[in-house]
């Protein structure tokens, strides 16, 4: 198994408040990229929200391949969004992308 840092972009179709953002960050915390070497070095936040309500979720995923890591990251992101009351209509996600592979090399 390999540890991947995956970025999942999306858009909030309505502006969400700071409290809901905080809830989402808490829901994503178990997969926070700061616990990896790459996440620490790059200071990757688990959630970044832009002024135009686009966002990026960055997650750490253990998987046996890149495609599995991307799929698992989208599932984790979707689950966290649903946990705070957002669905695929209120926060559609774009394609997941591998942004780092954690290794001790």
N, C-alpha and C positions, 0 to 999 in steps of 0.2 A: 504494500500500500504506500501511496505517496501523498504528501500533504500539498494541496493546491490552494492558492489564493485566487478566488474567482470574483469578477465584477459582474453585477447584474444591473443594467440600467432600467429605468422606468420613468413614468410620468404620473404625478398626482393630477387627476382631472379636476379636483377642487382643492383649494388651499387647505392644508391641514395645520392645526395649531401646534404650539410648542409641546403641549402635554401629550398629544398623540405621537409626535415625533419621539419624545422621551420613552413612551410605551413601546414604540417600534424598536428603538435602540435596545431596550431591555430584552425584548423578545429575540433579538438577533445576537445578544451578548455571548451565548455559548459558542458561536462560530466567529467571534471577533478575530480579525487578522492580526491584531497586536500580539497575539500569543505565538506568532511565527517570527522567524528571523527576518523574512522579507517585510512583513507587516510592521515590525518594529523599526527597521531601517528606513522604510519609506513613510512612516507615521500614517498608515492607512486607517482612516476612520471607517467604522462599520456602516455608517450612513452619511452621505453627503447630499444635501438638498440645495438646489440652485434657485435663484430668484424667479425663474420661469416655471417652477414646480417640477422640473425634471430632477431625477435623483439617481444616485448610484449606491447600491448595496454591495459591500465587499465582505466576502465570507471565506472562512477556512474550511476546506472539505478534505476528508481522507477518502481516497478512491484508488482503484487499480488502473484507471486510464483517464485521460483528459475528457473524453465525451461523458464518461460516468460522473466525473467531478462537476462538469457543467450542468448536467441533468439534476444532480443532487443539490447543487447551489440554487437552481431555479425552484426546486421543490421547497427548500428551506426558506427562501425569500418569500415565496407564495404563502407558506404556512404562517410565517411571522406577520405578514400583512393581514391575513385573515384573522389572526389572533387579536389584532387591534381594530377589527371591524372594517377592513378594506378588502375589496374583492378585485377581480380582474378588470372590472369596469371602472372602478375608482382609482386603481393604481396598476395599469397594464405594464407588464414587464417586457423588455427587449431581450435579445439573445445574450446568454451568459458568455463571458470571455475569460480565458485563463490569463491572469495578470502576474502570476508568480508561482514558482514551485519551490517549496521550502526544502532546503537540504543543508547538510553540515559541510558540504564540499567547498 
